[in-house]
Amino acid sequence: METAIADPQVQDTRSGKSSIVGQEWRPGNYDLRDTWIPVAHSPHVTGKPIRRMVHSHPVFLWRDGGRPLAAEFHPDALGSGQCRGGELTGGSGYFPVHERYNYVWMWYGNPDNAHEALIPDVPYLPRAGKPLPRNMWGQIYFNCSYELVQENLLDLVHADYLHSDIIGDEENDDDRVYVESDSETVTMIREVSNKTIPPLLRFLGVPAKKADYRAVAHVHLRSGVVVLYGKFMPGFAQPLFHPLVPESRYVSRNNFTFNITGASPIARHGFPLLSYVIGPQDDFMMKPQNPKYQARGERRDVSSRFDAADSRYRMVMAKLIQRQKEGDYSYLSDADPGQDIAGLLDCPRVD
Ligand SMILES: [Fe+2]
């Protein structure tokens, strides 16, 4: 993991001039390729085709004999022989598909490069088997591009202000933030001492008015996946898988799973429902920012250049896009989306 913030100036290989890549990158205008996207929860993919959107294009999902399929066209159209598949399906119309963690993942990129080892590691979700209870997973929408949601999550401190009723306010003894990155991911780790615990959290099972809190946001830039893990000590952990399906520049779909296990029944059943409260609070902030975030030239959204995690995010994203624009879709040797991150999150593996 790279820990120093490198100079964002890179050489433009075509013009030979150096440029601030962070300013060239306009979110929502470049679809990163060669990545797995958890496009639907497994139970939603049945014998009856459903349509989802990925980068403003429809993707049809259904099962044939239990096996999940993802295609550019409805199966009836595919069967008619009238449709010709595009580049991302090698002309076949079918995307590579893999099922893991109770999701159907589709490969967005060159089908020849699809390998299941590139599916992000989610240590707190069962890799296979029976779906988790229905209240632990669901979907919410954000009215903005997935990059803005990722940047919002990399600023975990925002929860103290935007979600203070639920997560607790900014009162604490000590608040440390660490940022790590490689060429595919950015991670923010926040460690708080003696955080004030709001009544709702005490009701759900954090047994004190003050508790230490550790939270990690591990963001995969290509796939839109965000692996979140928070832990109150004393108290319970909140393992929240928070993928962001890039439906378009204006809409991201969060197919979440909140796998709370080591907590009271009321927290296990009640806490995941808070997604439907917290999500709209974030959307209320992000939706009006989206046009400014995507504006040409200097962006006028509310991000600060003193925000280390978001500055790092923009730098890593700009480099990744630059490489892909030059035709390099490979994963560099410092990055491995499937590597075990249980240690990074400080959470137990479920299997
Ligand atoms: Fe939030």
Residues whose N, C-alpha, C, O or C-beta is under 5 A from the ligand:
A	BS01	LIG	D282
